[in-house]
Amino acid sequence: MAQASWPSPAHNNRAITDAEYEQLAARFSDDGVYGTPLDAATVTAGVGLSVVVRPDVRASVRGHGWTSGSTGLTLPINPNASGQTRIDRVVLRLDRSDWTVRAVVKDGTPGAAAPPLTQAPGLTGEWEILLAGVTVLTGATSVAVTRGELYVGTRVRPALASHRNVMPQRGELAYETDSGRLSLYTGPAGWVPLYEPNTEVLLGAGYSSWVDEGQAVGQRSGNVVSLRISKKRTGSTFNATDADGSKLAVVPPALRNSHRQQYFPCVFSNGVTGRVEIRSNGEMWVRMISGPVTVNHTISLTMTYQLP
């Protein structure tokens, strides 16, 4: 057979077969139910030995659309008199013999695990996705249903850090081409970074009475932030009576926990103890020292915390 491509005037006058359509559609139309797990269960236990697929469910299997219809449907469950529990599955099945998608019950084997899904590659056979599990006790007159819907997902969208999708859907991924950050849209919490290049950034300055002994830097890996400072007191003594404390540095916005402050114990080079606070506005203060910190004494500290 010679090479071919479709749709094309040179290939069957632009007409395509069901198998050719599946080859195109399977990758740009995800398998699954349209919606989210916050929706009502697709399948619930019915009366007696039956399950009910709720109305107006829509789904896609290998690019083939399916709906449960305006009234939903009831599927019978076979009796179990084996003496052992049986686990069935409710699946959406694409049957390539007639190219239809139907919700069906796939019987399990008593005493065994749930039956595996069939996903035959190629142009023939069946392709199944899961909707629910059904537990059928021996001699049962009713069943228990466990949710198992596969949902249609979203794709990774390239974007700028300053301009991601303004109407995102839950589960949407954005890859920021300018920052290298991969972020997930969660809904209530907004965009949450999943990955960020592991590069150091300089912290902003604190009061002029502190000078760097080494660079004050921060790193972020996913939701974990690490900060490193080494500061030397200069110009005047930092007194324990200074209840407000003294500002050491400023954390850049991308590394801040804007929901709550972070606290870390510290020891100065003259043995004085204290507490370093990283405030929600990014300012880093040292407070509650046990004694005076005189000129030329240092504080060196590495701090790690997780962002929400």
C-alpha positions in Angstrom: 0.0 0.0 0.0 1.4 3.4 -1.0 1.6 6.2 1.5 -1.5 8.4 2.0 -2.8 11.3 4.0 -6.3 12.6 4.8 -8.4 14.5 4.5 -7.2 15.3 1.0 -8.7 15.5 -2.5 -6.3 12.8 -3.5 -7.6 10.4 -0.8 -11.1 9.1 -1.5 -12.2 12.6 -2.6 -11.8 14.0 1.0 -14.1 11.4 2.5 -12.7 9.5 5.5 -13.6 6.2 7.1 -14.5 5.7 10.8 -11.1 4.2 11.4 -9.3 7.2 9.7 -11.4 9.6 11.8 -10.4 7.8 15.0 -6.7 8.1 14.1 -7.1 11.9 13.8 -9.5 12.5 16.7 -8.1 10.3 19.4 -5.3 12.6 20.3 -7.0 15.9 20.2 -10.1 14.7 22.0 -9.3 13.3 25.4 -11.0 10.2 26.6 -13.4 10.8 29.5 -16.6 12.4 30.9 -17.0 16.1 30.5 -17.1 17.8 33.9 -15.2 17.4 37.2 -15.3 15.1 40.2 -17.3 17.9 41.9 -20.3 16.9 39.7 -22.8 14.3 40.8 -21.6 10.7 40.4 -22.1 9.4 36.8 -23.2 6.0 38.0 -25.2 5.2 41.2 -26.8 2.0 42.6 -30.3 1.4 41.2 -33.2 -0.6 42.6 -32.2 -4.2 43.2 -29.6 -5.6 41.0 -29.1 -2.6 38.8 -27.1 0.6 38.4 -28.3 4.0 37.0 -26.4 6.3 34.7 -27.7 9.8 35.4 -29.2 11.9 32.6 -27.3 14.4 30.4 -23.8 13.0 30.9 -21.6 13.6 28.0 -18.3 12.0 27.2 -15.8 11.2 24.5 -14.0 7.9 23.7 -11.3 8.0 21.0 -12.9 11.1 19.6 -16.4 9.6 19.5 -19.0 11.6 21.4 -21.5 9.9 23.7 -24.4 11.0 25.9 -26.6 9.2 28.4 -29.6 11.0 27.0 -32.2 13.2 28.7 -33.6 10.4 30.9 -30.4 8.5 31.7 -30.4 4.7 31.6 -30.6 1.7 33.9 -28.2 -1.2 33.5 -28.9 -4.6 35.0 -26.4 -6.5 37.1 -26.1 -10.2 36.8 -26.9 -12.2 40.0 -24.0 -13.7 42.0 -24.6 -17.1 43.6 -20.9 -18.1 43.6 -20.2 -17.9 47.3 -17.6 -15.2 46.7 -17.8 -11.4 46.1 -17.7 -10.3 42.5 -16.4 -6.9 41.3 -18.0 -5.6 38.1 -17.2 -2.5 36.2 -19.4 0.0 34.3 -17.5 1.2 31.3 -18.0 3.3 28.2 -17.1 1.0 25.3 -16.2 2.0 21.7 -17.0 -1.1 19.6 -15.2 -0.8 16.3 -17.5 -3.4 14.7 -20.2 -0.7 14.4 -18.4 2.4 15.7 -20.8 3.0 18.5 -20.1 4.1 22.1 -22.3 2.5 24.8 -22.3 2.3 28.6 -22.2 -1.4 29.5 -21.6 -3.6 32.6 -18.4 -5.7 32.4 -18.7 -8.7 34.7 -15.9 -9.6 37.0 -14.8 -13.0 38.3 -16.0 -14.0 41.8 -13.2 -13.9 44.3 -10.9 -12.0 41.9 -10.0 -8.3 41.2 -12.1 -6.1 39.0 -11.9 -7.0 35.3 -9.2 -5.2 33.3 -10.3 -2.6 30.7 -9.9 -3.5 27.1 -8.1 -0.9 25.0 -7.3 -2.6 21.7 -4.9 -0.7 19.4 -5.4 -0.6 15.7 -8.5 -0.5 13.6 -10.6 -3.3 15.2 -11.7 -4.5 18.6 -12.9 -2.4 21.6 -11.7 0.5 23.6 -13.1 1.0 27.1 -12.8 3.7 29.8 -14.0 3.4 33.3 -17.2 4.9 34.8 -17.6 3.0 38.1 -16.9 -0.1 40.0 -19.8 -2.4 41.3 -19.5 -4.7 44.3 -21.9 -7.7 44.1 -21.9 -9.8 47.3 -22.8 -13.5 47.0 -26.6 -13.8 47.1 -27.0 -10.0 47.0 -30.2 -8.3 46.2 -28.6 -4.9 45.8 -25.2 -3.5 44.8 -22.6 -1.0 46.0 -21.1 1.5 43.5 -17.7 3.1 43.7 -17.0 6.1 41.6 -14.4 5.8 38.9 -15.1 8.3 36.2 -12.3 9.3 33.9 -12.7 13.0 33.1 -11.6 14.9 30.1 -8.5 17.0 31.0 -6.9 20.1 29.7 -3.6 20.5 27.9 -0.5 22.4 28.7 -0.8 26.0 27.4 2.3 28.1 26.7 1.9 31.6 28.2 3.8 34.6 29.7 4.2 34.9 33.4 2.4 38.2 33.2 -0.4 36.9 31.0 -1.8 33.4 31.6 -5.3 32.4 30.5 -7.7 34.9 32.1 -10.5 32.3 32.0 -8.8 29.1 33.1 -10.4 25.8 34.0 -9.5 23.7 37.0 -6.7 21.4 36.2 -5.3 23.6 33.4 -1.5 23.8 33.1 0.4 26.8 31.9 4.1 26.7 30.9 5.6 30.2 31.2 8.0 30.6 28.4 9.7 33.6 29.9 10.2 32.2 33.5 10.3 28.5 32.8 7.7 27.9 35.4 5.0 25.3 35.1 1.8 26.2 37.0 -1.5 24.4 37.8 -4.8 26.2 38.1 -6.6 24.9 41.1 -9.7 27.1 41.3 -10.0 28.7 44.8 -6.2 28.9 45.3 -5.6 30.2 41.8 -2.4 29.3 40.0 0.0 27.1 42.0 3.5 26.5 40.7 4.4 22.9 40.1 7.9 23.4 38.8 10.3 26.4 38.7 13.9 26.5 37.4 16.2 26.0 40.3 18.1 29.3 40.0 19.2 31.7 42.8 17.8 35.2 43.1 19.2 38.0 45.3 17.3 39.1 48.3 16.5 42.8 48.7 18.4 45.0 51.2 17.6 45.5 54.8 18.7 48.3 57.1 22.1 49.9 56.3 23.3 48.7 59.7 23.7 45.2 58.2 26.2 44.3 55.4 26.5 41.1 53.5 29.3 38.7 54.5 28.1 36.6 51.5 25.3 37.0 49.0 21.8 36.9 50.5 20.0 34.6 48.1 16.8 32.6 47.7 15.8 29.5 45.6 12.5 28.0 44.8 11.9 24.4 43.8 8.2 23.8 43.2 6.5 25.0 46.4 9.6 24.8 48.6 11.7 28.0 49.2 15.2 28.1 50.7 16.8 31.4 51.8 20.4 31.9 52.8 21.8 35.0 54.6 25.1 36.0 56.3 24.9 39.5 57.7 27.4 41.5 59.8 26.4 44.3 62.1 28.0 47.6 61.3 27.8 51.2 62.6 26.0 50.7 65.9 25.0 48.0 68.5 21.8 46.2 68.0 20.3 46.2 71.5 18.0 43.7 73.1 15.8 46.6 74.3 14.9 47.3 70.7 11.5 45.6 70.7 10.7 46.3 67.1 13.8 44.5 65.9 16.0 45.2 62.8 15.3 44.5 59.2 17.9 42.2 57.6 16.6 41.7 54.0 13.5 41.6 51.7 12.3 38.4 50.0 11.2 38.8 46.4 7.5 38.3 45.7 7.9 35.0 43.9 9.4 33.5 47.1 7.0 35.0 49.7 4.3 33.1 51.7 1.7 35.9 51.5 -0.7 33.9 53.8 1.3 33.7 57.0 4.7 34.7 58.6 7.6 32.3 59.0 9.7 32.1 62.2 13.3 30.7 62.6 15.6 30.6 65.6 19.1 32.1 65.2 22.4 32.5 67.0 24.8 35.4 66.4 28.6 34.9 66.4 28.8 36.4 69.9 26.3 33.7 71.2 23.3 36.0 71.4 20.1 34.1 70.4 17.1 35.6 68.6 14.3 35.0 66.2 14.2 35.7 62.4 10.7 36.6 61.1 9.8 36.5 57.4 6.7 38.5 57.1 3.9 38.1 54.6 5.1 41.3 52.9 8.5 39.8 52.3 10.4 41.8 54.9 12.9 39.8 57.0 13.3 41.0 60.6 15.4 39.8 63.5 13.8 40.3 66.9 13.7 39.1 70.5 17.4 38.9 71.0 18.8 37.7 74.3 21.5 40.4 74.5 23.2 43.1 72.5 24.8 42.4 69.1 27.8 44.6 68.8 29.6 45.8 65.7 31.3 43.1 63.5 29.2 40.2 64.9 27.3 38.2 62.3 24.3 36.1 61.8 24.4 33.2 59.3 21.2 31.2 58.6 19.6 29.0 56.1 15.8 29.0 56.2 13.4 26.6 54.3 9.6 26.7 54.1 6.8 25.6 51.9 4.4 27.8 50.0 0.6 27.1 50.2 
